[in-house]
């Protein structure tokens, strides 16, 4: 027992010393999505802030594919647990894909360590202007009057947009037909054209269409109204208990020394106060939700449980 305590103390001392010297070379920040996407937009100002604050380059490496699984697996399974390869990603490969894919290349709860939540983006429920509903109450009545023939679009099966729609179906007791697309842009195009009457999408993608009058907003999924859409009520305000976000976080491989995780957490949260990152929040209607590794871990666990139920109830699959 005493020997074990001594070994633990030595490991802690070694980790602390390692953290004091960290980083002593360039750090790779894997974004498992294409350049220019929401995860990339969130990661770049943080990487710049970490570079400026810690004096070594934090270099973005975009590794898209398989709904974020390919790039995430690089961090979770293929690189040392030393803090020199990090992950910044949306929620999909962390809390949705484990239930959506029959075979995953990594276990997000066991193979990755949460560092900090980065930001979260509320979704907006919007309809084509031809839909005879100006608010959520009217929309619910209209959908129910269609006898199961009402369609809704999404940016793809298993995406937060799709699963938020399925959550909406459950809590509001609706019968709707899912029409999946390969991305947000083609889905928005068809909803604007009137081929599909409704969809959920993040404020990042949909606000320009709403402000142009091409779509009508019904409600936002956040706990509070979006600053970009101050006249659009939340679901809670409209009488439906639904809250959902597309969120983004930073992770390291499991086994990375805790002093390094704590140092990255403190420095990343500092970088999130930079003008560059604050501009991202403002431009996208996002919320800054930097948190401790411990709280973020609890959040990830709760989100995994939440979306596993939605995936099961919806029958969604990616295989």
Buried (B, 14 or more C-beta within 10 A) or exposed (E): EEEEEEEEEEEEEEBBEBBEEBBEEEBBBBBBBEEEBBBBBBBBBBBBBBBEBBEBBBEBBBBBEBBBBBBBBBBBBEBEBBBBBBBBBBBBBBBBBBBBBEEBBBEBBEBBBBBBBBBBBBBBBBBBEEBEBEBBEEBBEBBBEBEEEBBBBBBBBBBBBBBBBBBBBBEBEBEBEBBBBEEBEEBBBBBBEEEBBBBBBBBBBBBEBBEEEBBBBBBBBBEEBBEBBEEBBBBBEBEBEBBBBBBBBBBBBBEBBBBBBBBBBBBBBBBBEBEEBEEBBEEBBBBBBBBBBEEBBEBBEEBBEBBBEBBEEBEBEBE
